[in-house]
């Protein structure tokens, strides 16, 4: 195992050197902001009662929420790849396959069950009550029980492979326990779904893991000790 090396810039290296040589001013926002933003966004995930009228009442926000989420999902995938690259693990098959499956299938689920449901029920506002109920009977099971939910299962499986594999790689390469534990939690929590609280916990744990990777506690403590004035007599 390659011993860890420290540097003034960037994360501590525990394995192979990163292949994506990006300036910190570009890499860190791409690494940290997407999981933070989507974790916060999930707090506001619409959760209406399972009635046609309740869903129609929030239909515009339901569609808009999932449009925003669709963009952030793509950026979160990039965050995972950048984090994996900091461990020299971006080219691993688990990262490539897992993130690929996550992006394709979870985005498809988000588009169909989220944006599609919102737009369909928004249009149903202009229909008669019976017609609106007919539309609702078609889309009501899309987010949780219908055939589109298989897309969510596949996408979440990809996330589990990519982020769970990264947690194992970080542990194997000697990363601090707190880093790979938060990565493992990020992998597992999303299995509970993406709305709050599970989604917020999953993406929040990914954010914390990335933050610890960028600014290890030991390095911060060492920098503080190094900046303390020497009070010993000369």
LODREN-694620 format. One record per atom (N, C-alpha, C): z, x, y negated. Coordinates in steps of 0.1 Angstrom, whole numbers, padded with zeros to 4 digits, always signed. Layout:
<nodes>
ZXY/...
</nodes>
This chain:
<nodes>
+0000+0008+0012/+0000+0000+0000/+0000+0009-0012/-0009+0006-0022/-0009+0013-0034/+0003+0011-0043/+0010+0021-0047/+0022+0019-0055/+0019+0013-0069/+0027+0005-0074/+0025-0001-0087/+0024+0009-0098/+0016+0007-0108/+0015+0015-0119/+0017+0007-0132/+0023+0013-0142/+0026+0005-0154/+0017+0011-0165/+0014+0003-0175/+0006+0007-0186/+0011-0001-0198/+0007+0005-0210/+0011-0002-0222/+0004-0015-0225/-0009-0015-0219/-0017-0027-0221/-0020-0033-0208/-0020-0047-0207/-0024-0054-0195/-0013-0054-0185/-0016-0061-0174/-0006-0063-0164/-0004-0050-0155/+0007-0050-0148/+0010-0039-0139/+0000-0040-0127/-0005-0029-0122/-0014-0029-0111/-0007-0027-0098/-0009-0036-0088/-0002-0035-0075/-0013-0033-0064/-0025-0034-0067/-0036-0033-0057/-0048-0026-0063/-0060-0031-0059/-0072-0026-0065/-0073-0028-0080/-0080-0020-0087/-0082-0022-0101/-0090-0034-0104/-0088-0041-0115/-0095-0053-0119/-0110-0049-0121/-0119-0059-0118/-0133-0057-0120/-0138-0063-0133/-0131-0072-0138/-0135-0079-0151/-0128-0072-0162/-0135-0063-0169/-0130-0056-0180/-0132-0063-0193/-0122-0072-0196/-0123-0080-0208/-0112-0076-0218/-0114-0076-0231/-0104-0073-0240/-0092-0083-0239/-0080-0078-0241/-0068-0087-0240/-0069-0099-0249/-0075-0097-0260/-0077-0109-0270/-0085-0120-0264/-0094-0117-0255/-0102-0127-0248/-0096-0131-0235/-0092-0122-0227/-0087-0124-0214/-0074-0133-0214/-0065-0129-0222/-0052-0136-0222/-0053-0151-0226/-0060-0155-0236/-0062-0169-0239/-0068-0176-0227/-0079-0170-0221/-0085-0177-0210/-0076-0178-0197/-0067-0168-0196/-0058-0168-0185/-0046-0178-0187/-0041-0179-0199/-0028-0186-0201/-0030-0200-0207/-0040-0202-0216/-0040-0215-0222/-0045-0227-0213/-0055-0225-0204/-0059-0236-0196/-0048-0242-0188/-0040-0234-0180/-0029-0241-0172/-0018-0247-0181/-0016-0241-0192/-0006-0247-0201/-0010-0260-0207/-0023-0260-0211/-0028-0273-0217/-0029-0284-0207/-0034-0281-0195/-0036-0292-0186/-0023-0296-0180/-0013-0287-0179/+0000-0291-0175/+0006-0301-0185/+0004-0298-0198/+0009-0308-0208/+0001-0321-0208/-0012-0320-0206/-0020-0332-0206/-0016-0341-0195/-0012-0336-0184/-0009-0345-0172/+0003-0354-0175/+0012-0350-0185/+0023-0358-0189/+0018-0372-0195/+0006-0372-0200/+0001-0384-0207/-0010-0391-0198/-0010-0387-0185/-0019-0394-0176/-0017-0409-0176/-0027-0417-0178/-0024-0432-0178/-0021-0437-0164/-0010-0445-0164/-0006-0450-0151/-0004-0465-0153/-0014-0473-0154/-0013-0487-0156/-0009-0495-0144/-0004-0507-0145/-0002-0515-0134/-0015-0518-0127/-0014-0521-0114/-0027-0523-0106/-0032-0537-0108/-0035-0541-0120/-0041-0554-0123/-0053-0551-0132/-0063-0560-0131/-0075-0559-0139/-0072-0558-0154/-0063-0566-0159/-0060-0566-0173/-0053-0554-0178/-0044-0549-0170/-0037-0537-0173/-0046-0525-0174/-0056-0524-0164/-0065-0512-0164/-0075-0514-0176/-0079-0526-0179/-0088-0528-0190/-0081-0524-0204/-0068-0526-0205/-0061-0523-0217/-0061-0508-0220/-0061-0500-0209/-0061-0485-0211/-0074-0479-0207/-0085-0487-0205/-0097-0481-0200/-0103-0470-0209/-0103-0472-0222/-0109-0461-0230/-0101-0448-0229/-0088-0449-0229/-0080-0436-0228/-0081-0431-0214/-0082-0440-0204/-0084-0436-0190/-0097-0427-0188/-0108-0432-0194/-0120-0424-0194/-0119-0411-0202/-0114-0412-0214/-0113-0400-0223/-0104-0390-0217/-0093-0394-0211/-0083-0385-0205/-0090-0376-0194/-0098-0383-0186/-0105-0376-0175/-0116-0367-0180/-0122-0371-0191/-0132-0362-0197/-0126-0349-0201/-0114-0350-0208/-0107-0338-0212/-0102-0330-0200/-0097-0337-0190/-0093-0330-0178/-0104-0323-0171/-0116-0329-0171/-0128-0323-0165/-0131-0309-0171/-0130-0308-0184/-0132-0295-0191/-0121-0285-0187/-0109-0290-0187/-0098-0281-0184/-0098-0276-0170/-0102-0285-0161/-0103-0281-0147/-0112-0269-0145/-0123-0269-0152/-0132-0257-0151/-0126-0245-0157/-0118-0246-0168/-0112-0235-0174/-0100-0230-0165/-0093-0239-0159/-0082-0235-0150/-0088-0227-0138/-0099-0231-0133/-0106-0223-0122/-0108-0209-0127/-0113-0207-0139/-0115-0194-0145/-0101-0186-0146/-0091-0193-0150/-0078-0187-0151/-0073-0181-0137/-0075-0189-0127/-0071-0185-0113/-0079-0172-0110/-0092-0172-0113/-0101-0160-0109/-0096-0148-0117/-0093-0150-0130/-0088-0139-0138/-0075-0134-0133/-0066-0143-0129/-0053-0138-0124/-0055-0131-0111/-0064-0136-0102/-0067-0130-0089/-0073-0116-0092/-0081-0115-0102/-0087-0102-0106/-0077-0091-0110/-0066-0096-0116/-0056-0087-0120/-0048-0081-0108/-0050-0087-0097/-0044-0082-0084/-0055-0075-0076/-0067-0074-0081/-0079-0069-0074/-0083-0078-0063/-0081-0091-0065/-0083-0101-0054/-0094-0111-0057/-0101-0109-0068/-0111-0119-0073/-0122-0121-0063/-0126-0110-0056/-0137-0111-0047/-0133-0115-0033/-0121-0117-0030/-0116-0121-0017/-0123-0135-0013/-0125-0137-0001/-0132-0149+0004/-0123-0162+0000/-0110-0160+0001/-0101-0172-0002/-0102-0176-0016/-0103-0166-0025/-0105-0169-0039/-0118-0176-0042/-0129-0170-0037/-0143-0175-0040/-0145-0189-0034/-0141-0190-0021/-0143-0203-0014/-0134-0213-0019/-0121-0210-0021/-0111-0219-0025/-0114-0225-0039/-0117-0216-0049/-0120-0221-0062/-0133-0228-0063/-0143-0223-0055/-0156-0231-0055/-0154-0245-0050/-0147-0247-0039/-0144-0260-0033/-0136-0268-0043/-0126-0262-0049/-0117-0269-0059/-0126-0274-0071/-0134-0266-0076/-0142-0270-0088/-0152-0281-0085/-0159-0279-0074/-0169-0289-0070/-0163-0303-0067/-0154-0303-0057/-0149-0315-0052/-0139-0322-0062/-0130-0314-0068/-0120-0320-0077/-0127-0326-0089/-0137-0318-0094/-0145-0323-0106/-0153-0336-0102/-0158-0336-0090/-0165-0349-0086/-0155-0360-0085/-0144-0358-0080/-0134-0369-0079/-0129-0373-0093/-0127-0364-0102/-0123-0367-0116/-0134-0375-0123/-0147-0372-0120/-0158-0379-0127/-0159-0393-0121/-0158-0395-0108/-0160-0408-0102/-0148-0417-0104/-0136-0412-0099/-0124-0420-0099/-0118-0421-0113/-0120-0411-0121/-0114-0412-0135/-0123-0417-0145/-0133-0410-0148/-0143-0414-0158/-0150-0427-0154/-0154-0427-0142/-0161-0439-0137/-0153-0452-0138/-0141-0451-0133/-0132-0462-0134/-0129-0467-0148/-0127-0457-0157/-0124-0461-0171/-0136-0467-0177/-0148-0462-0175/-0160-0468-0181/-0163-0482-0175/-0161-0483-0162/-0164-0496-0156/-0155-0507-0161/-0142-0504-0162/-0132-0514-0167/-0133-0516-0182/-0138-0506-0189/-0140-0508-0203/-0152-0518-0205/-0162-0517-0197/-0173-0526-0198/-0169-0540-0193/-0160-0541-0184/-0155-0554-0179/-0148-0562-0189/-0145-0556-0201/-0138-0564-0211/-0148-0575-0217/-0160-0573-0216/-0170-0582-0221/-0174-0593-0211/-0168-0592-0199/-0172-0602-0188/-0161-0613-0188/-0165-0623-0180/-0155-0634-0178/-0144-0628-0169/-0133-0636-0168/-0121-0632-0160/-0125-0630-0146/-0133-0639-0140/-0137-0637-0126/-0146-0625-0124/-0155-0623-0134/-0163-0611-0132/-0155-0598-0134/-0146-0598-0143/-0137-0586-0145/-0129-0583-0132/-0124-0594-0126/-0117-0592-0114/-0126-0586-0103/-0139-0590-0103/-0149-0585-0094/-0151-0570-0095/-0152-0566-0108/-0154-0552-0111/-0141-0544-0106/-0130-0550-0109/-0117-0543-0106/-0116-0542-0090/-0120-0552-0083/-0119-0551-0068/-0128-0540-0063/-0138-0536-0070/-0146-0525-0066/-0140-0511-0068/-0134-0510-0080/-0129-0496-0084/-0114-0494-0082/-0106-0505-0079/-0092-0503-0078/-0087-0493-0068/-0094-0491-0057/-0090-0481-0047/-0096-0467-0049/-0105-0465-0059/-0111-0452-0060/-0101-0441-0063/-0091-0443-0072/-0083-0431-0075/-0073-0427-0064/-0069-0437-0055/-0059-0433-0045/-0062-0436-0031/-0069-0446-0028/-0071-0450-0014/-0085-0451-0009/-0095-0452-0018/-0109-0454-0014/-0115-0441-0009/-0128-0443-0006/-0136-0431-0001/-0136-0420-0011/-0137-0422-0025/-0137-0411-0034/-0124-0402-0033/-0113-0408-0027/-0101-0400-0026/-0103-0388-0017/-0113-0389-0008/-0116-0377+0001/-0120-0365-0007/-0127-0368-0019/-0130-0357-0028/-0118-0350-0033/-0108-0357-0037/-0095-0352-0042/-0089-0343-0031/-0089-0348-0018/-0082-0341-0007/-0090-0327-0005/-0103-0328-0006/-0111-0315-0004/-0108-0306-0015/-0108-0311-0028/-0106-0302-0039/-0092-0296-0039/-0082-0304-0036/-0068-0299-0035/-0067-0289-0024/-0074-0291-0013/-0074-0281-0002/-0080-0268-0007/-0090-0268-0015/-0096-0256-0021/-0086-0249-0030/-0078-0257-0038/-0068-0251-0046/-0057-0244-0038/-0053-0251-0027/-0043-0245-0018/-0047-0232-0012/-0060-0231-0008/-0065-0219-0002/-0066-0208-0012/-0071-0211-0024/-0072-0200-0035/-0059-0196-0040/-0051-0205-0045/-0038-0201-0051/-0028-0197-0040/-0027-0204-0029/-0019-0199-0018/-0022-0186-0013/-0035-0183-0011/-0040-0170-0007/-0036-0159-0017/-0037-0163-0030/-0033-0153-0041/-0018-0150-0040/-0010-0160-0037/+0004-0158-0036/+0007-0148-0024/+0000-0150-0013/+0002-0141-0002/-0003-0127-0005/-0014-0126-0012/-0019-0112-0016/-0010-0105-0026/-0004-0113-0035/+0005-0107-0045/+0018-0102-0037/+0023-0110-0028/+0034-0105-0020/+0031-0093-0012/+0019-0093-0006/+0015-0082+0003/+0014-0069-0005/+0009-0070-0018/+0007-0058-0026/+0020-0054-0034/+0031-0060-0031/+0044-0056-0037/+0046-0061-0051/+0040-0072-0054/+0043-0078-0067/+0058-0084-0067/+0064-0085-0079/+0078-0090-0079/+0078-0104-0073/+0089-0107-0067/+0091-0119-0059/+0088-0131-0068/+0093-0131-0081/+0091-0142-0090/+0077-0146-0092/+0068-0136-0092/+0054-0138-0094/+0048-0146-0083/+0049-0141-0070/+0043-0148-0059/+0050-0161-0055/+0063-0163-0059/+0069-0176-0056/+0063-0186-0066/+0062-0183-0078/+0056-0193-0087/+0041-0196-0083/+0034-0186-0078/+0020-0189-0073/+0021-0198-0061/+0030-0196-0052/+0031-0204-0040/+0035-0219-0045/+0044-0220-0054/+0048-0233-0059/+0036-0240-0066/+0028-0233-0073/+0016-0239-0079/+0006-0244-0069/+0005-0237-0058/-0004-0241-0047/+0001-0254-0041/+0014-0255-0038/+0020-0266-0031/+0022-0279-0039/+0026-0277-0052/+0029-0289-0060/+0016-0298-0062/+0004-0292-0063/-0007-0300-0065/-0010-0310-0054/-0004-0307-0042/-0006-0316-0031/+0000-0329-0033/+0009-0330-0043/+0015-0343-0047/+0007-0351-0057/-0005-0346-0060/-0014-0353-0070/-0014-0346-0083/-0024-0349-0092/-0024-0342-0105/-0017-0349-0116/-0014-0362-0115/-0006-0368-0126/+0008-0362-0127/+0015-0364-0138/+0029-0360-0139/+0037-0368-0129/+0047-0361-0122/+0052-0348-0125/+0045-0337-0117/+0039-0340-0105/+0034-0330-0096/+0024-0321-0103/+0014-0327-0110/+0004-0319-0117/+0009-0310-0127/+0019-0315-0135/+0025-0307-0145/+0033-0295-0139/+0039-0297-0128/+0047-0287-0121/+0037-0276-0116/+0026-0281-0109/+0016-0272-0104/+0010-0263-0114/+0005-0269-0125/-0002-0260-0135/+0008-0253-0143/+0020-0258-0145/+0031-0251-0152/+0035-0239-0144/+0036-0240-0131/+0040-0228-0123/+0029-0217-0123/+0016-0222-0124/+0005-0212-0125/+0007-0205-0139/+0010-0212-0149/+0011-0206-0162/+0023-0196-0162/+0034-0200-0156/+0045-0190-0156/+0042-0178-0148/+0035-0180-0137/+0031-0168-0128/+0022-0159-0136/+0012-0165-0144/+0003-0156-0152/+0011-0149-0163/+0020-0156-0169/+0028-0151-0180/+0036-0139-0175/+0042-0141-0163/+0050-0130-0157/+0041-0118-0153/+0029-0121-0150/+0020-0110-0146/+0016-0102-0158/+0014-0109-0169/+0010-0102-0182/+0021-0095-0188/+0033-0100-0188/+0044-0094-0194/+0056-0094-0185/+0056-0084-0175/+0067-0083-0165/+0080-0081-0172/+0090-0088-0166/+0104-0087-0172/+0109-0073-0173/+0106-0065-0162/+0110-0051-0162/+0104-0043-0173/+0091-0045-0176/+0085-0038-0187/+0090-0042-0200/+0092-0055-0202/+0098-0060-0215/+0112-0054-0217/+0120-0054-0207/+0134-0048-0208/+0133-0033-0211/+0123-0026-0205/+0122-0012-0207/+0118-0009-0221/+0109-0017-0227/+0104-0016-0240/+0116-0018-0250/+0124-0028-0247/+0135-0030-0256/+0145-0019-0256/+0147-0013-0244/+0156-0002-0243/+0151+0010-0250/+0137+0012-0249/+0131+0023-0256/+0131+0022-0271/+0132+0009-0276/+0132+0007-0290/+0146+0007-0296/+0156+0009-0288/+0170+0009-0293/+0173+0022-0299/+0178+0022-0312/+0181+0035-0318/+0191+0043-0310/+0189+0056-0309/+0199+0065-0302/+0211+0068-0311/+0222+0062-0307/+0234+0064-0315/+0243+0076-0312/+0238+0084-0302/+0246+0095-0298/+0246+0106-0309/+0256+0114-0311/+0256+0124-0321/+0246+0135-0318/+0240+0140-0328/+0230+0151-0325/+0236+0164-0323/
</nodes>
